[in-house]
């Protein structure tokens, strides 16, 4: 989220709420970044690596392609 200095002054409390939720807020003056509000260390919400995410997925039952082919055959008859 990016916001101008004047607007940041008027809604500072709501900006803190956003940062508390894990979002980053960039404050700009005349279009240039002058400050960045980030959550304290340890509160960042990181996504797992794609490798770890894929390793945690298990597929059970028939594959989707086989299910679709079987259902199409059954619809014909």
C-alpha positions as a Python dict, from the first residue, in 0.01 Angstrom:
ca = {
    (1, 'X'): (0, 0, 0),
    (2, 'X'): (132, 345, -89),
    (3, 'X'): (6, 670, 60),
    (4, 'X'): (97, 1038, 63),
    (5, 'X'): (230, 1215, 374),
    (6, 'X'): (-76, 1436, 418),
    (7, 'X'): (-316, 1144, 397),
    (8, 'X'): (-92, 934, 627),
    (9, 'X'): (-116, 1199, 897),
    (10, 'X'): (-494, 1196, 887),
    (11, 'X'): (-530, 817, 906),
    (12, 'X'): (-223, 706, 1100),
    (13, 'X'): (-421, 479, 1332),
    (14, 'X'): (-576, 284, 1044),
    (15, 'X'): (-231, 254, 883),
    (16, 'X'): (-103, 96, 1204),
    (17, 'X'): (-394, -148, 1191),
    (18, 'X'): (-291, -248, 838),
    (19, 'X'): (70, -299, 943),
    (20, 'X'): (-46, -502, 1242),
    (21, 'X'): (-227, -733, 998),
    (22, 'X'): (104, -796, 819),
    (23, 'X'): (79, -542, 538),
    (24, 'X'): (354, -301, 438),
    (25, 'X'): (278, 71, 402),
    (26, 'X'): (493, 304, 190),
    (27, 'X'): (471, 677, 264),
    (28, 'X'): (551, 914, -22),
    (29, 'X'): (624, 1285, -39),
    (30, 'X'): (586, 1442, -383),
    (31, 'X'): (593, 1096, -537),
    (32, 'X'): (918, 986, -370),
    (33, 'X'): (928, 716, -105),
    (34, 'X'): (1030, 870, 228),
    (35, 'X'): (924, 601, 478),
    (36, 'X'): (812, 242, 502),
    (37, 'X'): (606, 90, 782),
    (38, 'X'): (653, -286, 821),
    (39, 'X'): (548, -537, 1087),
    (40, 'X'): (808, -611, 1357),
    (41, 'X'): (1032, -914, 1302),
    (42, 'X'): (857, -1242, 1371),
    (43, 'X'): (513, -1113, 1273),
    (44, 'X'): (556, -1134, 897),
    (45, 'X'): (323, -1374, 728),
    (46, 'X'): (533, -1571, 481),
    (47, 'X'): (396, -1823, 240),
    (48, 'X'): (565, -2162, 241),
    (49, 'X'): (807, -2230, -41),
    (50, 'X'): (647, -2383, -348),
    (51, 'X'): (856, -2696, -300),
    (52, 'X'): (730, -2741, 58),
    (53, 'X'): (373, -2665, -50),
    (54, 'X'): (383, -2928, -325),
    (55, 'X'): (540, -3182, -88),
    (56, 'X'): (246, -3134, 150),
    (57, 'X'): (-17, -3216, -113),
    (58, 'X'): (-134, -3574, -147),
    (59, 'X'): (-364, -3694, -423),
    (60, 'X'): (-614, -3964, -339),
    (61, 'X'): (-841, -4160, -566),
    (62, 'X'): (-876, -4154, -943),
    (63, 'X'): (-712, -3881, -1147),
    (64, 'X'): (-936, -3601, -1268),
    (65, 'X'): (-875, -3680, -1635),
    (66, 'X'): (-983, -4042, -1587),
    (67, 'X'): (-1293, -3932, -1396),
    (68, 'X'): (-1395, -3692, -1675),
    (69, 'X'): (-1338, -3954, -1947),
    (70, 'X'): (-1539, -4212, -1752),
    (71, 'X'): (-1826, -3968, -1692),
    (72, 'X'): (-1837, -3870, -2059),
    (73, 'X'): (-1859, -4235, -2162),
    (74, 'X'): (-2141, -4295, -1916),
    (75, 'X'): (-2335, -3994, -2050),
    (76, 'X'): (-2331, -4134, -2404),
    (77, 'X'): (-2499, -4459, -2307),
}
